[in-house]
């Protein structure tokens, strides 16, 4: 779902902060090997609940 600023009906384009490519709809970078995707997967693994605590 596109993001909008205020009451504007013009969608905001999101760019990768590392290689400046336009991000995919799911928030991933289309550039193969970009650190953006590695950081996303690392962040997802940190949010998984830990066992025993």
C-alpha positions in Angstrom: 0.0 0.0 0.0 1.5 3.3 -1.0 2.3 6.0 1.6 1.0 9.6 1.3 2.0 12.9 2.9 -0.9 14.7 4.5 -4.0 14.9 2.3 -2.0 14.4 -0.9 -3.2 11.7 -3.3 0.3 11.4 -4.8 2.2 8.4 -3.5 5.6 8.9 -1.9 8.5 7.0 -3.5 10.8 5.3 -1.0 14.5 4.9 -1.8 17.2 2.6 -0.5 19.4 4.7 1.8 22.5 2.7 0.6 22.2 2.4 -3.2 19.4 4.9 -3.9 17.3 2.4 -5.9 13.5 2.6 -5.6 12.3 0.1 -3.0 9.9 -2.7 -3.9 6.4 -2.7 -2.6 7.4 -5.0 0.3 10.2 -2.7 1.4 13.1 -4.7 0.0 15.8 -3.3 -2.3 15.8 -4.6 -5.9 19.7 -4.5 -6.0 21.2 -7.9 -5.6 23.6 -8.0 -2.6 22.5 -4.7 -1.1 23.1 -4.4 2.6 19.5 -3.0 3.0 18.0 -6.5 2.5 20.6 -8.0 4.9 19.7 -5.5 7.6 15.9 -6.2 7.1 16.4 -9.9 7.6 18.6 -9.3 10.6 16.0 -7.0 12.1 13.3 -9.6 11.5 15.3 -12.3 13.3 15.8 -10.0 16.3 12.1 -9.6 16.8 11.4 -13.4 17.1 10.6 -14.4 20.7 13.3 -16.2 22.6 12.6 -19.5 24.3 13.1 -19.8 28.1 12.7 -16.2 29.0 
